Amino acid sequence: MLGALGCATAVTFIARGRGVISIILLSVLMAAVALVGIAALRMLRPLVSVEDDRTVVIGRRTRAALEREKVLALRTIKELEFDRAMGKLSDEDWKEMSTRLRGRAARLMRQLDAGEGYRSQIERELEKRLGDAAGLGDAALKGPRYDSTDRSATDRRAGLSPRSTSGQAGPPTAERSCASCSTINDPDARFCKSCGNKL
C-alpha cells in the first residue's frame, strides 16, 4: 500500500507539465505494478506462513477427490449398463468403455484402500521391533493373541459368526466375496474393489 502511494505521488510530480495521455499511461503502469506486487505477495505468503495444510493426501491427490472420482466412475458404469440395456450403445462400445471404467474404478478403490491402514502397519511394525528387541523375534507374533484375531478374520471371510468358531456356519454376514478373485467386498458393493467385476 505504501508503494502504491509512493507511485501515485511520483506520477503526479512527473506528469505536471505533460498531457492527459501521459497521466493515463503512468496511472495504468502504476496499477500494473500494484497488481504484480499483490500477485507476488499472494504467491510468497504461504511459503513463509506458519499454517500447515491438514488435507489428507493420497498419492498427490486428496482423499475427497479420489472418492469423488470413484463415485463418478461407478455412476458412469451404471449409465453405460442402462444405455446398453436401452439399445443406445453397441456391445463392442459397451465392452470397451466398461472395461476401461472398471479398471479405473478398481485402481481408485485400491488407492483409497492403500491410503488407509497406516495405523495398523505402524502397530505391526512396532510389535515386530519390540519383539525383536526382547529377543523373541517373529515367534512373538505367532502367539495365541495373534491367532485369535487371525481366526476371527478368517471366520468373517468364511461367513461364520464371531461366536461360532467351531466350524459350524452361523448366520451369514453381509460381506460379499468376488467369484473371480475371492476378494471380500463391502455389503453394498456391486463391483469388486480388486478386479472391478460385477458381483
C-alpha positions as CSV (number, residue, x, y, z in Angstrom):
1,M,0.0,0.0,0.0
2,L,2.8,2.3,0.9
3,G,4.5,1.6,-2.5
4,A,1.3,2.4,-4.3
5,L,1.0,5.7,-2.6
6,G,4.6,6.5,-3.4
7,C,4.0,5.6,-7.1
8,A,0.9,7.9,-7.1
9,T,2.9,10.8,-5.7
10,A,5.7,10.2,-8.3
11,V,3.1,10.1,-11.1
12,T,1.7,13.5,-10.1
13,F,5.2,15.1,-10.0
14,I,6.3,13.6,-13.3
15,A,3.1,14.4,-15.2
16,R,2.7,18.0,-14.1
17,G,3.6,19.7,-17.4
18,R,2.5,16.9,-19.7
19,G,-0.7,15.9,-21.4
20,V,-3.6,13.8,-20.4
21,I,-2.3,10.7,-22.3
22,S,0.9,10.5,-20.3
23,I,-1.0,10.8,-17.0
24,I,-3.3,7.9,-18.1
25,L,-0.3,5.8,-19.2
26,L,1.5,6.4,-15.9
27,S,-1.6,5.5,-14.0
28,V,-2.0,2.2,-15.9
29,L,1.6,1.5,-15.3
30,M,1.1,2.1,-11.6
31,A,-1.9,-0.2,-11.5
32,A,0.0,-2.9,-13.3
33,V,2.9,-2.7,-10.8
34,A,0.4,-2.8,-7.9
35,L,-1.2,-6.0,-9.4
36,V,2.2,-7.7,-9.8
37,G,3.0,-6.8,-6.2
38,I,-0.2,-8.3,-4.9
39,A,0.3,-11.4,-7.0
40,A,3.8,-11.8,-5.7
41,L,2.6,-11.3,-2.1
42,R,-0.2,-14.0,-2.6
43,M,2.3,-16.4,-4.0
44,L,5.0,-15.9,-1.4
45,R,2.8,-15.7,1.7
46,P,2.0,-19.4,2.0
47,L,5.8,-20.2,1.8
48,V,6.6,-18.2,4.9
49,S,3.4,-18.6,6.9
50,V,3.3,-21.0,9.9
51,E,-0.1,-22.5,9.0
52,D,0.2,-26.2,7.9
53,D,-2.1,-27.9,5.4
54,R,-4.1,-30.6,7.1
55,T,-5.7,-32.0,3.9
56,V,-5.4,-35.8,3.7
57,V,-3.4,-36.5,0.5
58,I,-3.1,-39.9,-1.1
59,G,-0.6,-40.1,-3.9
60,R,-0.5,-36.3,-4.6
61,R,-4.4,-36.2,-4.6
62,T,-6.8,-35.5,-1.8
63,R,-8.9,-38.3,-0.5
64,A,-12.1,-36.4,-1.2
65,A,-11.0,-36.0,-4.9
66,L,-10.4,-39.8,-5.1
67,E,-13.7,-40.5,-3.5
68,R,-15.5,-38.2,-5.9
69,E,-13.7,-39.7,-8.9
70,K,-14.6,-43.2,-7.8
71,V,-18.3,-42.3,-7.4
72,L,-18.3,-40.7,-10.9
73,A,-16.7,-43.8,-12.4
74,L,-19.2,-46.2,-10.8
75,R,-22.1,-43.9,-11.8
76,T,-20.8,-43.8,-15.3
77,I,-20.6,-47.6,-15.4
78,K,-24.3,-47.8,-14.3
79,E,-25.2,-45.3,-17.0
80,L,-23.4,-47.4,-19.6
81,E,-25.2,-50.5,-18.5
82,F,-28.5,-48.6,-18.7
83,D,-27.7,-47.3,-22.2
84,R,-26.7,-50.8,-23.4
85,A,-30.0,-52.2,-22.0
86,M,-32.0,-49.5,-23.8
87,G,-30.1,-50.2,-27.0
88,K,-28.4,-46.9,-27.3
89,L,-24.9,-48.5,-27.1
90,S,-23.5,-51.3,-29.1
91,D,-22.0,-54.3,-27.4
92,E,-18.5,-53.5,-28.7
93,D,-18.6,-50.0,-27.4
94,W,-20.0,-51.1,-24.1
95,K,-17.3,-53.7,-23.6
96,E,-14.5,-51.3,-24.4
97,M,-15.9,-48.4,-22.3
98,S,-16.9,-50.6,-19.4
99,T,-13.6,-52.4,-19.3
100,R,-11.7,-49.1,-19.1
101,L,-14.1,-47.6,-16.5
102,R,-14.0,-50.8,-14.3
103,G,-10.2,-50.8,-14.4
104,R,-10.2,-47.1,-13.4
105,A,-12.7,-47.7,-10.6
106,A,-10.7,-50.7,-9.3
107,R,-7.5,-48.6,-9.3
108,L,-9.2,-45.8,-7.4
109,M,-10.5,-48.2,-4.8
110,R,-7.1,-49.7,-4.4
111,Q,-5.6,-46.2,-4.0
112,L,-8.2,-45.4,-1.4
113,D,-7.7,-48.7,0.5
114,A,-3.9,-48.2,0.4
115,G,-4.4,-44.7,1.9
116,E,-6.0,-46.2,5.0
117,G,-4.4,-48.7,7.3
118,Y,-1.3,-46.7,8.2
119,R,-2.1,-47.2,11.8
120,S,-2.3,-50.9,11.5
121,Q,1.0,-51.0,9.6
122,I,2.7,-48.9,12.2
123,E,1.3,-51.1,15.0
124,R,2.6,-54.3,13.3
125,E,6.0,-52.8,12.7
126,L,6.1,-51.6,16.3
127,E,5.2,-55.1,17.6
128,K,7.8,-56.6,15.4
129,R,10.5,-54.3,16.6
130,L,9.6,-54.7,20.2
131,G,9.6,-58.4,19.8
132,D,13.0,-58.3,18.1
133,A,14.3,-56.1,20.8
134,A,13.2,-58.5,23.5
135,G,14.9,-61.4,21.7
136,L,11.7,-63.1,20.8
137,G,11.8,-62.2,17.1
138,D,8.9,-63.4,14.9
139,A,7.9,-66.1,17.4
140,A,6.2,-63.3,19.5
141,L,4.0,-62.6,16.6
142,K,2.7,-66.2,16.4
143,G,1.4,-66.3,20.0
144,P,-2.2,-67.0,20.9
145,R,-3.0,-63.3,20.9
146,Y,-2.5,-63.1,17.2
147,D,-4.0,-66.5,16.4
148,S,-7.4,-65.4,17.9
149,T,-7.6,-62.2,15.8
150,D,-6.5,-64.1,12.7
151,R,-9.1,-66.8,13.3
152,S,-11.9,-64.2,13.7
153,A,-10.8,-62.5,10.5
154,T,-10.8,-65.9,8.7
155,D,-14.2,-66.7,10.2
156,R,-15.6,-63.4,8.9
157,R,-14.3,-64.2,5.4
158,A,-15.8,-67.6,5.5
159,G,-19.2,-66.3,6.6
160,L,-19.1,-67.7,10.1
161,S,-20.5,-65.7,13.0
162,P,-18.0,-64.4,15.6
163,R,-19.5,-66.6,18.3
164,S,-19.3,-69.7,16.1
165,T,-15.6,-70.7,15.8
166,S,-16.2,-74.5,15.9
167,G,-16.7,-74.6,12.1
168,Q,-20.5,-74.5,12.1
169,A,-21.9,-71.9,9.9
170,G,-23.7,-69.1,11.8
171,P,-25.9,-66.6,10.1
172,P,-24.1,-65.4,7.1
173,T,-22.5,-61.9,7.3
174,A,-23.3,-59.2,4.9
175,E,-19.9,-59.3,3.3
176,R,-19.7,-60.4,-0.3
177,S,-16.7,-62.1,-2.0
178,C,-15.8,-61.9,-5.7
179,A,-16.2,-65.1,-7.7
180,S,-13.2,-64.4,-9.9
181,C,-10.6,-63.1,-7.4
182,S,-12.1,-64.1,-4.0
183,T,-11.7,-60.5,-2.6
184,I,-14.0,-59.6,0.3
185,N,-16.1,-56.6,-0.6
186,D,-18.5,-54.3,1.2
187,P,-22.1,-55.5,1.8
188,D,-23.5,-52.8,-0.6
189,A,-20.8,-53.3,-3.3
190,R,-22.0,-54.0,-6.8
191,F,-18.5,-54.3,-8.2
192,C,-15.3,-56.0,-6.9
193,K,-12.9,-53.5,-5.4
194,S,-9.9,-55.5,-6.6
195,C,-10.7,-56.6,-10.1
196,G,-13.8,-54.4,-11.0
197,N,-16.1,-57.3,-12.0
198,K,-19.8,-57.2,-11.2
199,L,-20.8,-59.1,-8.1
